[in-house]
């Protein structure tokens, strides 16, 4: 296996900041669960957000500038982007058979029903897992259709194995499958159709 989209060396400041925000998000949720309230901390967080917003790029720049490039999109992916605070983030690997593989534990900010990963989060993650597998075989394409089957709940704070598989391609159509597994048993299965810009050779 080889790691995908992960750079060597010390994490960049943006990655460190994103990790800190993930910790902060968990701490806020856990503090609220215990009924803890700290107005001083809330004011400091709000003040920091004000400072960052004052120097932040215009949303248009995030689409057309460097951040909008393929590398920028991967770094800021809501699933695997190390610079995106809302990402888990997952680190996908390409397996010898061309499939993608990642392991993750989903904290409470991804909760749907109590103690269970939100079904929409499952679909989001599996969409990316299948795209990674598609890129191994050729063009990833754009998602055209996804069918999700929820076989059993996916628990929070438990290791989840995420897999993506490229099944076949015909013309501009690419068929893929993704799965969530816990203790070797599937919890979610996704079948999807992707459409590429040009016919797959």
Residue, then its C-alpha position, 0 to 999 in steps of 0.5 A: x500500500x502507499x499513502x495518498x495525498x499526504x506530505x512528508x515532514x512537519x505539519x504546516x501551521x494550517x494543519x496544526x490550527x485545523x487539528x486544534x479546532x477539531x479538539x476545540x469542537x469536541x471540548x465544546x460538545x463534551x463541556x455542554x454535555x456536562x452542563x459546563x458554561x464558561x463565558x470568558x472562554x466563549x468571548x475569547x473564541x468569538x474574538x479569535x474568530x473576528x480576527x481571522x475573519x478580518x484577514x480571511x480570503x474572499x469566498x470567490x478566491x477559494x474557488x478560483x485561486x490557489x485554494x481552488x486548485x486540485x491540490x488545494x481542494x484535496x488539502x481542504x476536503x471535508x473528509x480527508x483534508x488536513x487543513x479543514x477543521x471539519x474533516x475527520x481527517x481520513x488518510x486513504x491508502x491505495x491497495x494493490x487491488x486498486x481499492x482505497x482503504x482508511x481507518x477512522x474513529x468518528x467523534x461526537x460532532x459526527x453524531x446522528x442518533x445518540x452514539x451513532x454516526x450520522x447517515x449523511x456523514x457515511x455517504x459523504x465519506x464513502x463518496x470520497x473513498x470511491x473517488x480515490x479508488x476511481x483515480x487509481x483506475x483512471x478518471x474519478x469522474x463526478x458523482x451522478x448517483x449513490x444508493x446507500x444501504x444501512x445494514x446496522x448502526x455505525x457506532x461513534x468512538x469505534x474504529x471504522x474501516x472505510x473501503x472504496x472499490x472501482x468496479x467497471x467503466x463503460x464510456x463516460x460511466x464509472x461504477x463503484x462501491x464503498x463500505x463501512x465495516x466495524x469488527x469485520x462486518x459491514x454497517x453501510x454499503x454504497x453503490x454509485x455511478x460516476x460520470x467522467x468528462x471524457x470516455x474512459x480508455 
